[in-house]
Amino acid sequence: MYLTPRPENDLGIPNSPADKVAALRRQHALNPRPQAVRDPAFTAGNPFFDANDLVQVKYEMLRRTREDGQRVSQASASFGFSRPSFYQAQSAFQESGLPGLLPQRPGPKRAHKLTEPVLDVLEGPRPKMPGSTARPWPGWPRSGSA
């Protein structure tokens, strides 16, 4: 039997910085630009503040303006974001709390399957095209044979 080290301890906390980066990536919370974070809390060497943690960076940016009274332009620049990104994060946080700071997954936001009425039209008989010399599509129901 072979034992391999677990990337997390019993509390689910990553054992190494590389494990933490992998966990953040899996949760879609890895900051794509950690080098752009210039806030002193993140650059002072305190291991609690991790510029790779996108949610923490956004939260601290919002906290700087709300609690410390820092200007939005100053806070957004020192955390590596644009002013519009600051306002998007602020709105998302006000609506959904901390989970709102996670990036939204790309793609449709709601069901986008074909509806029954559309399927009925697609599966129904093809209308006749006067003067058409095209052959019917293979497997397509013939007109009037629905």
C-alpha positions in Angstrom: 0.0 0.0 0.0 1.3 3.4 -0.9 0.5 6.6 1.0 0.5 9.9 -0.6 0.4 13.2 1.3 -3.0 14.8 1.3 -2.9 18.4 -0.1 -5.1 19.5 2.9 -5.1 18.7 6.6 -8.1 17.4 8.5 -9.6 20.9 8.7 -9.4 21.3 4.9 -6.6 23.9 5.1 -4.0 23.6 2.4 -0.6 22.3 3.6 1.6 24.4 1.3 1.3 27.6 -0.8 1.1 25.5 -3.9 -1.8 23.5 -2.4 -3.5 26.8 -1.6 -3.1 28.1 -5.1 -4.5 24.8 -6.5 -7.5 25.0 -4.1 -8.1 28.6 -5.1 -8.0 27.6 -8.8 -10.5 24.8 -8.2 -12.9 27.3 -6.5 -12.4 29.9 -9.3 -11.0 32.2 -6.6 -7.4 32.5 -7.9 -6.5 36.2 -8.5 -5.2 36.3 -12.1 -3.0 39.3 -11.3 -1.6 39.0 -7.7 1.4 41.0 -8.7 -0.9 44.1 -9.2 -1.8 44.1 -5.5 0.2 46.8 -3.8 -1.7 47.4 -0.6 0.6 47.4 2.5 -1.4 44.6 4.2 -0.5 42.3 1.3 3.1 43.4 0.8 4.2 43.5 4.4 4.8 39.7 4.5 1.9 38.8 6.8 0.9 35.2 5.7 -2.7 35.9 6.5 -3.0 38.3 3.6 -2.6 36.4 0.3 -2.7 38.4 -3.0 -3.6 35.1 -4.8 -6.9 34.9 -3.0 -9.3 37.0 -5.2 -12.1 37.0 -2.6 -9.8 38.3 0.1 -8.3 41.0 -2.1 -11.8 42.2 -3.2 -13.1 42.2 0.4 -10.1 44.1 1.7 -10.5 46.6 -1.1 -14.1 47.2 -0.1 -13.2 47.4 3.5 -10.5 50.0 2.9 -13.1 52.4 1.5 -15.9 51.6 4.0 -13.9 51.3 7.2 -10.7 53.3 6.5 -12.4 56.0 4.4 -9.9 55.5 1.5 -11.0 57.0 -1.8 -12.3 54.5 -4.4 -9.7 55.4 -7.0 -6.9 54.9 -4.5 -8.2 51.7 -3.1 -9.0 50.2 -6.5 -5.5 51.1 -7.8 -3.7 49.7 -4.7 -5.6 46.4 -5.0 -5.0 46.0 -8.8 -8.6 46.8 -10.0 -10.3 49.5 -12.0 -12.9 51.8 -10.6 -15.7 50.0 -12.5 -14.4 46.7 -11.1 -14.6 48.2 -7.6 -18.2 49.2 -8.1 -19.1 45.8 -9.5 -17.5 44.1 -6.5 -19.3 46.5 -4.2 -22.7 45.8 -5.8 -22.1 42.0 -5.8 -21.1 42.2 -2.1 -24.2 44.2 -1.1 -26.4 41.7 -3.0 -24.8 38.4 -2.1 -22.3 39.0 0.6 -18.9 37.2 0.4 -20.0 34.6 -2.2 -20.9 37.6 -4.5 -17.1 38.3 -4.7 -16.4 35.0 -6.4 -16.1 35.5 -10.2 -19.3 34.4 -12.1 -18.8 31.4 -14.3 -19.1 32.1 -18.0 -21.9 30.9 -20.1 -25.7 31.0 -19.9 -27.2 32.3 -16.7 -30.5 30.4 -17.1 -32.0 27.4 -18.9 -31.5 27.7 -22.6 -32.7 24.4 -24.0 -35.2 24.4 -26.8 -38.7 24.9 -25.7 -41.6 22.6 -26.5 -43.2 25.0 -29.1 -39.9 25.4 -30.9 -39.4 21.6 -30.9 -42.9 21.1 -32.3 -42.1 23.4 -35.2 -38.7 21.7 -35.9 -40.2 18.2 -35.7 -43.3 19.0 -37.6 -43.7 18.7 -41.4 -41.7 21.0 -43.6 -43.7 23.5 -45.6 -43.7 23.0 -49.4 -41.7 25.6 -51.3 -43.3 26.2 -54.6 -40.9 25.7 -57.5 -38.2 24.1 -55.2 -36.2 21.3 -56.8 -34.3 20.5 -53.6 -34.4 17.0 -52.4 -35.8 16.3 -48.9 -33.3 16.1 -46.1 -32.5 12.5 -45.1 -34.6 11.6 -42.0 -36.8 14.7 -42.2 -40.5 13.9 -42.1 -42.2 14.4 -45.4 -44.8 17.1 -45.7 -48.1 15.9 -44.5 -46.7 12.8 -42.8 -46.4 14.1 -39.3 
